[in-house]
Amino acid sequence: MENIQKIIGSNIKELREKFKFDQKEIAHYLGVLRETVSYYENGNRNIPVESLVKLADLFGVDLADLYEEDFLTRESNKAFAFRKEDFDEKDLVVLAEFHKIVKNYIKMDTLGKQNG
């Protein structure tokens, strides 16, 4: 099994590339240096949980998904609805909040169907 930092870093890099963000944009969103994002993606530095939560929200995935090896390979049949065009920092925050709302709605809907 691969080092968990490398798995998380690889997933973040793949998601970032799918959404067509560069490291500088992600760094600005997280409030870190671009080099720090590079360290995260290469598995050379632990990522704080707060940053992982922000990234999961931004990319519209569950936090647990970032820890899964081959997560994106299994998820490749799902469409990534948002692609970067000319997003600024404010747009990233709004996108993350939107993804969080959608994830919560889906969870509530699923629970409602199970209990209904």
ROTIPA-299589 format. One record per residue: residue number from 1; residue in one letter; chain; x, y, z of N, C-alpha, C in turn. Coordinates in Angstrom, 3 decimals. Example, Ala and Ser with C-alpha at 12.3 -4.5 7.8 and 13.67 -1.06 7.14 Angstrom:
2
+-----+-----+-------+----------+----------+----------+----------+----------+----------+----------+----------+----------+
|   n | res | chain |       nu |       nv |       nw |      cau |      cav |      caw |       cu |       cv |       cw |
+-----+-----+-------+----------+----------+----------+----------+----------+----------+----------+----------+----------+
|   1 |   a |     A |   13.190 |   -5.690 |    7.800 |   12.300 |   -4.500 |    7.800 |   13.200 |   -3.300 |    7.800 |
|   2 |   s |     A |   12.850 |   -2.250 |    7.080 |   13.670 |   -1.060 |    7.140 |   12.900 |    0.030 |    7.870 |
+-----+-----+-------+----------+----------+----------+----------+----------+----------+----------+----------+----------+
This chain:
116
+-----+-----+-------+----------+----------+----------+----------+----------+----------+----------+----------+----------+
|   n | res | chain |       nu |       nv |       nw |      cau |      cav |      caw |       cu |       cv |       cw |
+-----+-----+-------+----------+----------+----------+----------+----------+----------+----------+----------+----------+
|   1 |   m |     A |    0.847 |   -1.188 |    0.000 |    0.000 |    0.000 |    0.000 |    0.888 |    1.246 |    0.000 |
|   2 |   e |     A |    0.459 |    2.187 |   -0.763 |    1.203 |    3.438 |   -0.892 |    1.067 |    4.285 |    0.374 |
|   3 |   n |     A |    2.040 |    5.119 |    0.617 |    2.016 |    6.077 |    1.711 |    0.757 |    6.943 |    1.580 |
|   4 |   i |     A |    0.039 |    7.135 |    2.692 |   -1.231 |    7.874 |    2.651 |   -1.046 |    9.305 |    2.159 |
|   5 |   q |     A |    0.082 |    9.941 |    2.508 |    0.339 |   11.298 |    2.026 |    0.439 |   11.320 |    0.505 |
|   6 |   k |     A |    1.049 |   10.291 |   -0.067 |    1.185 |   10.225 |   -1.525 |   -0.169 |    9.981 |   -2.186 |
|   7 |   i |     A |   -0.997 |    9.156 |   -1.566 |   -2.337 |    8.891 |   -2.100 |   -3.161 |   10.181 |   -2.107 |
|   8 |   i |     A |   -3.170 |   10.871 |   -0.980 |   -3.922 |   12.125 |   -0.879 |   -3.390 |   13.135 |   -1.886 |
|   9 |   g |     A |   -2.080 |   13.273 |   -1.937 |   -1.463 |   14.225 |   -2.862 |   -1.793 |   13.931 |   -4.309 |
|  10 |   s |     A |   -1.743 |   12.656 |   -4.658 |   -2.059 |   12.251 |   -6.027 |   -3.514 |   12.567 |   -6.370 |
|  11 |   n |     A |   -4.424 |   12.290 |   -5.432 |   -5.842 |   12.587 |   -5.666 |   -6.079 |   14.087 |   -5.828 |
|  12 |   i |     A |   -5.413 |   14.876 |   -5.000 |   -5.569 |   16.331 |   -5.095 |   -5.056 |   16.832 |   -6.440 |
|  13 |   k |     A |   -3.907 |   16.327 |   -6.848 |   -3.342 |   16.751 |   -8.135 |   -4.272 |   16.383 |   -9.290 |
|  14 |   e |     A |   -4.790 |   15.151 |   -9.271 |   -5.686 |   14.724 |  -10.351 |   -6.965 |   15.559 |  -10.377 |
|  15 |   l |     A |   -7.524 |   15.833 |   -9.210 |   -8.727 |   16.667 |   -9.159 |   -8.431 |   18.082 |   -9.636 |
|  16 |   r |     A |   -7.310 |   18.622 |   -9.188 |   -6.928 |   19.979 |   -9.609 |   -6.818 |   20.046 |  -11.125 |
|  17 |   e |     A |   -6.192 |   19.037 |  -11.716 |   -6.025 |   19.021 |  -13.171 |   -7.357 |   18.823 |  -13.886 |
|  18 |   k |     A |   -8.249 |   18.000 |  -13.328 |   -9.572 |   17.814 |  -13.938 |  -10.347 |   19.128 |  -13.991 |
|  19 |   f |     A |  -10.200 |   19.917 |  -12.939 |  -10.890 |   21.199 |  -12.876 |  -10.112 |   22.322 |  -13.542 |
|  20 |   k |     A |   -8.928 |   21.996 |  -14.041 |   -8.069 |   22.937 |  -14.768 |   -7.618 |   24.122 |  -13.911 |
|  21 |   f |     A |   -7.354 |   23.840 |  -12.640 |   -6.752 |   24.839 |  -11.761 |   -5.252 |   24.637 |  -11.769 |
|  22 |   d |     A |   -4.516 |   25.717 |  -11.570 |   -3.072 |   25.544 |  -11.415 |   -2.727 |   25.607 |   -9.923 |
|  23 |   q |     A |   -1.494 |   25.242 |   -9.605 |   -1.079 |   25.195 |   -8.203 |   -1.174 |   26.563 |   -7.537 |
|  24 |   k |     A |   -0.904 |   27.607 |   -8.283 |   -0.946 |   28.958 |   -7.720 |   -2.361 |   29.314 |   -7.265 |
|  25 |   e |     A |   -3.362 |   28.945 |   -8.059 |   -4.754 |   29.235 |   -7.698 |   -5.161 |   28.469 |   -6.441 |
|  26 |   i |     A |   -4.782 |   27.198 |   -6.382 |   -5.106 |   26.391 |   -5.205 |   -4.377 |   26.941 |   -3.983 |
|  27 |   a |     A |   -3.126 |   27.328 |   -4.161 |   -2.348 |   27.895 |   -3.056 |   -3.024 |   29.153 |   -2.515 |
|  28 |   h |     A |   -3.464 |   30.016 |   -3.405 |   -4.132 |   31.251 |   -2.989 |   -5.423 |   30.927 |   -2.236 |
|  29 |   y |     A |   -6.175 |   29.962 |   -2.738 |   -7.425 |   29.542 |   -2.103 |   -7.167 |   29.009 |   -0.688 |
|  30 |   l |     A |   -6.081 |   28.252 |   -0.520 |   -5.758 |   27.674 |    0.787 |   -4.983 |   28.631 |    1.692 |
|  31 |   g |     A |   -4.446 |   29.700 |    1.101 |   -3.651 |   30.636 |    1.882 |   -2.247 |   30.137 |    2.175 |
|  32 |   v |     A |   -1.678 |   29.386 |    1.211 |   -0.314 |   28.863 |    1.346 |    0.487 |   29.237 |    0.105 |
|  33 |   l |     A |    1.766 |   28.936 |    0.128 |    2.613 |   29.173 |   -1.039 |    2.370 |   28.109 |   -2.107 |
|  34 |   r |     A |    2.642 |   28.444 |   -3.368 |    2.504 |   27.481 |   -4.456 |    3.386 |   26.261 |   -4.200 |
|  35 |   e |     A |    4.573 |   26.496 |   -3.668 |    5.495 |   25.399 |   -3.383 |    4.899 |   24.416 |   -2.373 |
|  36 |   t |     A |    4.120 |   24.941 |   -1.444 |    3.475 |   24.088 |   -0.446 |    2.484 |   23.150 |   -1.115 |
|  37 |   v |     A |    1.729 |   23.656 |   -2.081 |    0.791 |   22.806 |   -2.821 |    1.565 |   21.717 |   -3.557 |
|  38 |   s |     A |    2.696 |   22.065 |   -4.123 |    3.540 |   21.080 |   -4.796 |    3.989 |   19.998 |   -3.813 |
|  39 |   y |     A |    4.396 |   20.405 |   -2.610 |    4.792 |   19.428 |   -1.582 |    3.621 |   18.521 |   -1.223 |
|  40 |   y |     A |    2.428 |   19.108 |   -1.083 |    1.233 |   18.311 |   -0.791 |    1.002 |   17.276 |   -1.889 |
|  41 |   e |     A |    1.019 |   17.730 |   -3.138 |    0.715 |   16.847 |   -4.266 |    1.743 |   15.731 |   -4.429 |
|  42 |   n |     A |    2.974 |   15.993 |   -4.050 |    4.024 |   14.978 |   -4.162 |    4.121 |   14.096 |   -2.925 |
|  43 |   g |     A |    3.278 |   14.358 |   -1.931 |    3.290 |   13.558 |   -0.714 |    4.460 |   13.858 |    0.195 |
|  44 |   n |     A |    5.073 |   15.028 |    0.026 |    6.246 |   15.384 |    0.820 |    5.913 |   16.176 |    2.077 |
|  45 |   r |     A |    4.642 |   16.512 |    2.262 |    4.245 |   17.285 |    3.437 |    2.822 |   16.900 |    3.819 |
|  46 |   n |     A |    2.579 |   16.800 |    5.124 |    1.221 |   16.541 |    5.608 |    0.332 |   17.737 |    5.308 |
|  47 |   i |     A |   -0.892 |   17.448 |    4.916 |   -1.856 |   18.506 |    4.624 |   -2.751 |   18.675 |    5.850 |
|  48 |   p |     A |   -2.868 |   19.892 |    6.366 |   -3.759 |   20.104 |    7.515 |   -5.199 |   19.715 |    7.169 |
|  49 |   v |     A |   -5.898 |   19.189 |    8.152 |   -7.277 |   18.739 |    7.939 |   -8.148 |   19.870 |    7.404 |
|  50 |   e |     A |   -7.933 |   21.088 |    7.901 |   -8.746 |   22.220 |    7.435 |   -8.576 |   22.419 |    5.927 |
|  51 |   s |     A |   -7.362 |   22.238 |    5.448 |   -7.102 |   22.384 |    4.010 |   -7.734 |   21.248 |    3.228 |
|  52 |   l |     A |   -7.691 |   20.040 |    3.779 |   -8.330 |   18.902 |    3.110 |   -9.836 |   19.118 |    2.994 |
|  53 |   v |     A |  -10.444 |   19.639 |    4.039 |  -11.888 |   19.915 |    4.015 |  -12.201 |   20.954 |    2.945 |
|  54 |   k |     A |  -11.400 |   22.021 |    2.887 |  -11.616 |   23.060 |    1.871 |  -11.476 |   22.487 |    0.462 |
|  55 |   l |     A |  -10.484 |   21.624 |    0.257 |  -10.280 |   21.031 |   -1.072 |  -11.410 |   20.077 |   -1.425 |
|  56 |   a |     A |  -11.853 |   19.270 |   -0.467 |  -12.973 |   18.359 |   -0.721 |  -14.214 |   19.152 |   -1.113 |
|  57 |   d |     A |  -14.466 |   20.250 |   -0.414 |  -15.613 |   21.099 |   -0.752 |  -15.451 |   21.714 |   -2.139 |
|  58 |   l |     A |  -14.264 |   22.193 |   -2.433 |  -14.013 |   22.819 |   -3.731 |  -14.252 |   21.840 |   -4.874 |
|  59 |   f |     A |  -13.779 |   20.606 |   -4.707 |  -13.876 |   19.618 |   -5.779 |  -15.170 |   18.808 |   -5.729 |
|  60 |   g |     A |  -15.988 |   19.031 |   -4.706 |  -17.272 |   18.340 |   -4.623 |  -17.158 |   16.864 |   -4.316 |
|  61 |   v |     A |  -16.169 |   16.493 |   -3.513 |  -15.987 |   15.093 |   -3.124 |  -16.064 |   14.996 |   -1.608 |
|  62 |   d |     A |  -16.279 |   13.787 |   -1.116 |  -16.246 |   13.577 |    0.323 |  -14.803 |   13.583 |    0.791 |
|  63 |   l |     A |  -14.593 |   14.039 |    1.998 |  -13.244 |   14.068 |    2.566 |  -12.613 |   12.680 |    2.514 |
|  64 |   a |     A |  -13.385 |   11.653 |    2.820 |  -12.864 |   10.278 |    2.820 |  -12.359 |    9.858 |    1.444 |
|  65 |   d |     A |  -12.945 |   10.400 |    0.384 |  -12.514 |   10.050 |   -0.974 |  -11.058 |   10.417 |   -1.216 |
|  66 |   l |     A |  -10.595 |   11.489 |   -0.606 |   -9.215 |   11.930 |   -0.817 |   -8.209 |   10.920 |   -0.276 |
|  67 |   y |     A |   -8.637 |   10.070 |    0.649 |   -7.762 |    9.074 |    1.263 |   -7.744 |    7.746 |    0.504 |
|  68 |   e |     A |   -8.604 |    7.606 |   -0.489 |   -8.749 |    6.329 |   -1.188 |   -7.821 |    6.210 |   -2.382 |
|  69 |   e |     A |   -7.098 |    5.099 |   -2.416 |   -6.235 |    4.806 |   -3.553 |   -7.119 |    4.533 |   -4.767 |
|  70 |   d |     A |   -6.744 |    5.045 |   -5.911 |   -7.480 |    4.858 |   -7.171 |   -8.901 |    5.417 |   -7.119 |
|  71 |   f |     A |   -9.144 |    6.382 |   -6.259 |  -10.474 |    6.984 |   -6.139 |  -10.972 |    7.523 |   -7.474 |
|  72 |   l |     A |  -10.140 |    8.258 |   -8.179 |  -10.583 |    8.889 |   -9.425 |  -10.782 |    7.886 |  -10.542 |
|  73 |   t |     A |  -10.059 |    6.789 |  -10.513 |  -10.260 |    5.751 |  -11.522 |  -11.658 |    5.165 |  -11.382 |
|  74 |   r |     A |  -12.066 |    4.925 |  -10.143 |  -13.408 |    4.380 |   -9.900 |  -14.486 |    5.409 |  -10.190 |
|  75 |   e |     A |  -14.167 |    6.674 |  -10.024 |  -15.144 |    7.743 |  -10.201 |  -15.128 |    8.335 |  -11.607 |
|  76 |   s |     A |  -14.337 |    7.769 |  -12.505 |  -14.142 |    8.392 |  -13.816 |  -15.409 |    8.457 |  -14.660 |
|  77 |   n |     A |  -16.400 |    7.631 |  -14.332 |  -17.633 |    7.676 |  -15.115 |  -18.548 |    8.823 |  -14.688 |
|  78 |   k |     A |  -18.233 |    9.471 |  -13.572 |  -19.040 |   10.604 |  -13.131 |  -18.539 |   11.871 |  -13.794 |
|  79 |   a |     A |  -19.458 |   12.718 |  -14.152 |  -19.091 |   13.979 |  -14.815 |  -18.678 |   15.009 |  -13.776 |
|  80 |   f |     A |  -17.664 |   15.747 |  -14.085 |  -17.274 |   16.884 |  -13.268 |  -17.924 |   18.097 |  -13.916 |
|  81 |   a |     A |  -18.956 |   18.602 |  -13.261 |  -19.811 |   19.612 |  -13.874 |  -19.131 |   20.956 |  -14.065 |
|  82 |   f |     A |  -18.206 |   21.301 |  -13.210 |  -17.587 |   22.614 |  -13.300 |  -16.152 |   22.492 |  -13.775 |
|  83 |   r |     A |  -15.825 |   23.282 |  -14.733 |  -14.450 |   23.380 |  -15.227 |  -14.033 |   24.837 |  -15.113 |
|  84 |   k |     A |  -12.801 |   25.042 |  -14.821 |  -12.298 |   26.400 |  -14.641 |  -12.265 |   27.133 |  -15.969 |
|  85 |   e |     A |  -12.771 |   28.303 |  -15.964 |  -12.602 |   29.212 |  -17.099 |  -11.750 |   30.357 |  -16.584 |
|  86 |   d |     A |  -12.388 |   31.367 |  -16.044 |  -11.661 |   32.490 |  -15.463 |  -12.167 |   32.731 |  -14.050 |
|  87 |   f |     A |  -11.925 |   31.779 |  -13.164 |  -12.366 |   31.895 |  -11.786 |  -11.397 |   32.775 |  -11.018 |
|  88 |   d |     A |  -11.956 |   33.585 |  -10.117 |  -11.092 |   34.303 |   -9.187 |  -11.295 |   33.680 |   -7.803 |
|  89 |   e |     A |  -10.630 |   34.225 |   -6.807 |  -10.681 |   33.635 |   -5.466 |  -12.105 |   33.559 |   -4.931 |
|  90 |   k |     A |  -12.891 |   34.596 |   -5.163 |  -14.271 |   34.619 |   -4.687 |  -15.084 |   33.496 |   -5.338 |
|  91 |   d |     A |  -14.834 |   33.252 |   -6.626 |  -15.535 |   32.182 |   -7.327 |  -15.196 |   30.817 |   -6.734 |
|  92 |   l |     A |  -13.949 |   30.627 |   -6.319 |  -13.548 |   29.352 |   -5.715 |  -14.305 |   29.110 |   -4.416 |
|  93 |   v |     A |  -14.467 |   30.150 |   -3.624 |  -15.197 |   30.035 |   -2.363 |  -16.659 |   29.700 |   -2.641 |
|  94 |   v |     A |  -17.260 |   30.366 |   -3.607 |  -18.659 |   30.108 |   -3.969 |  -18.816 |   28.689 |   -4.508 |
|  95 |   l |     A |  -17.888 |   28.249 |   -5.349 |  -17.942 |   26.892 |   -5.897 |  -17.836 |   25.857 |   -4.787 |
|  96 |   a |     A |  -16.936 |   26.073 |   -3.839 |  -16.788 |   25.146 |   -2.716 |  -18.076 |   25.087 |   -1.901 |
|  97 |   e |     A |  -18.679 |   26.230 |   -1.651 |  -19.928 |   26.273 |   -0.890 |  -21.053 |   25.571 |   -1.660 |
|  98 |   f |     A |  -21.114 |   25.780 |   -2.959 |  -22.116 |   25.111 |   -3.793 |  -21.953 |   23.596 |   -3.718 |
|  99 |   h |     A |  -20.718 |   23.117 |   -3.868 |  -20.472 |   21.672 |   -3.794 |  -20.886 |   21.119 |   -2.433 |
| 100 |   k |     A |  -20.618 |   21.875 |   -1.368 |  -20.985 |   21.432 |   -0.024 |  -22.507 |   21.309 |    0.091 |
| 101 |   i |     A |  -23.227 |   22.287 |   -0.439 |  -24.694 |   22.264 |   -0.392 |  -25.238 |   21.075 |   -1.174 |
| 102 |   v |     A |  -24.696 |   20.837 |   -2.355 |  -25.158 |   19.713 |   -3.180 |  -24.895 |   18.386 |   -2.475 |
| 103 |   k |     A |  -23.692 |   18.226 |   -1.902 |  -23.374 |   16.982 |   -1.184 |  -24.329 |   16.768 |   -0.019 |
| 104 |   n |     A |  -24.610 |   17.834 |    0.735 |  -25.531 |   17.721 |    1.863 |  -26.943 |   17.392 |    1.402 |
| 105 |   y |     A |  -27.381 |   17.994 |    0.306 |  -28.711 |   17.705 |   -0.235 |  -28.820 |   16.228 |   -0.625 |
| 106 |   i |     A |  -27.802 |   15.731 |   -1.304 |  -27.814 |   14.326 |   -1.735 |  -27.851 |   13.396 |   -0.526 |
| 107 |   k |     A |  -27.060 |   13.710 |    0.508 |  -27.066 |   12.884 |    1.720 |  -28.433 |   12.911 |    2.394 |
| 108 |   m |     A |  -29.044 |   14.099 |    2.492 |  -30.355 |   14.214 |    3.120 |  -31.413 |   13.478 |    2.311 |
| 109 |   d |     A |  -31.346 |   13.582 |    0.995 |  -32.293 |   12.891 |    0.127 |  -32.172 |   11.379 |    0.295 |
| 110 |   t |     A |  -30.946 |   10.896 |    0.348 |  -30.706 |    9.461 |    0.527 |  -31.241 |    8.994 |    1.876 |
| 111 |   l |     A |  -30.976 |    9.757 |    2.932 |  -31.487 |    9.405 |    4.259 |  -33.012 |    9.429 |    4.284 |
| 112 |   g |     A |  -33.605 |   10.414 |    3.620 |  -35.058 |   10.501 |    3.556 |  -35.674 |    9.292 |    2.877 |
| 113 |   k |     A |  -35.033 |    8.824 |    1.817 |  -35.534 |    7.648 |    1.102 |  -35.376 |    6.388 |    1.942 |
| 114 |   q |     A |  -34.292 |    6.311 |    2.721 |  -34.066 |    5.142 |    3.574 |  -35.054 |    5.103 |    4.731 |
| 115 |   n |     A |  -35.398 |    6.272 |    5.255 |  -36.282 |    6.347 |    6.419 |  -37.743 |    6.575 |    6.050 |
| 116 |   g |     A |  -37.998 |    6.832 |    4.765 |  -39.350 |    7.189 |    4.342 |  -40.120 |    6.043 |    3.925 |
+-----+-----+-------+----------+----------+----------+----------+----------+----------+----------+----------+----------+
